[in-house]
Amino acid sequence: MTATLEHHDAPPAPRARPRVGDEFRGLKSALVSVGVVILATVAAIAVGLVFFSPTSATKVTVLDYRIAMPVTMHAGTHKMQLVNAGAQPHELLVFRTALRASALPVDENGKVIEESPQLDKVLDSGNSLDPNKTQPLMVSLTPGHYVAICNLPAHYRLGMKLDLNVTN
């Protein structure tokens, strides 16, 4: 009689359970990294709001054939509130130019030629603003001479023009 011995591997020893702290060690470093990114983002936004926010709020009132706003402003980004206190629609255009407000190039109908090479448009309120309405606008101004106008038919000729000086 012959006997055969079979060799069986011993069953694997049960693995020791990791401690709770070991399971979260990787998660902890990931959470710290995310926290650092969030803090850096919040700091960047705060710095941007302080240093790059508009330097002033300026009210610009358009009336029937007059523009009321400061004639001297500091260079920078300005938030403007365009208010139509007139009885008819108006608009606001601002051009950087060496020309005086009363000497802008006009066409045969008396409208300012907005595409003139003598004018550099820096602000256009878009469609006309109805009476008793307000429109927020943003404009960036560098030192120099500017003009503000309303260029709806006959408005410039009737007096809706203003010289504006921007200083440092």
Residue pairs with C-beta under 8 A, 6 or more apart in sequence:
52 77
53 77
54 76
54 77
54 78
54 79
54 138
55 74
55 76
55 77
55 78
56 73
56 74
56 76
56 78
56 79
57 78
57 79
57 80
57 81
58 69
58 70
58 73
58 78
58 79
58 80
58 81
59 69
59 80
59 81
59 83
60 67
60 68
60 69
60 80
60 81
60 82
60 83
60 92
60 137
60 148
61 67
61 68
61 69
61 83
61 84
61 85
62 68
62 82
62 83
62 84
62 85
62 86
62 90
62 91
62 92
62 129
62 150
62 160
63 85
63 86
64 86
64 87
64 88
65 155
65 158
65 159
65 160
66 159
66 160
67 92
67 148
67 149
67 150
67 160
67 161
67 162
69 80
69 148
69 162
69 164
70 164
71 162
71 163
71 164
71 165
72 164
72 165
72 166
72 167
73 141
73 164
73 165
73 166
73 167
74 166
74 167
74 168
75 141
75 142
75 143
75 166
75 167
75 168
76 140
76 141
77 138
77 139
77 140
77 141
78 138
78 139
78 140
78 141
79 136
79 137
79 138
80 92
80 123
80 136
80 137
80 138
80 139
81 134
81 135
81 136
81 137
82 92
82 125
82 129
82 134
82 135
82 136
82 137
83 133
83 134
84 90
84 129
84 130
84 131
84 132
84 133
84 134
85 131
85 132
86 131
87 131
88 131
89 128
89 129
89 130
89 131
89 152
90 128
90 129
90 150
90 152
90 155
90 160
91 124
91 125
91 126
91 127
91 128
91 129
91 150
91 151
91 152
92 123
92 124
92 125
92 129
92 137
92 148
92 149
92 150
93 112
93 114
93 121
93 123
93 124
93 125
93 148
93 149
93 150
93 151
94 121
94 122
94 123
94 139
94 146
94 147
94 148
94 149
94 164
95 104
95 114
95 119
95 120
95 121
95 122
95 146
95 147
95 149
96 119
96 120
96 122
96 142
96 144
96 145
96 146
97 104
97 118
97 119
97 120
97 145
97 146
97 147
98 118
98 145
99 105
99 118
99 119
99 147
100 147
100 163
101 147
101 148
101 149
101 161
101 162
101 163
102 161
104 112
104 113
104 116
104 118
104 119
104 147
104 149
104 156
104 161
105 112
105 113
105 116
105 118
105 119
106 112
106 113
106 156
106 157
107 113
109 153
110 154
110 156
110 157
111 151
111 153
111 156
112 119
112 149
112 151
112 156
113 119
114 121
114 151
122 139
122 140
122 141
122 146
123 137
123 139
125 135
125 137
128 152
129 135
141 166
142 166
143 166
143 167
143 168
144 165
144 166
145 163
145 164
145 165
145 166
146 163
146 164
146 165
146 166
147 161
147 162
147 163
147 164
148 161
148 162
148 164
149 155
149 156
149 160
149 161
149 162
150 156
150 160
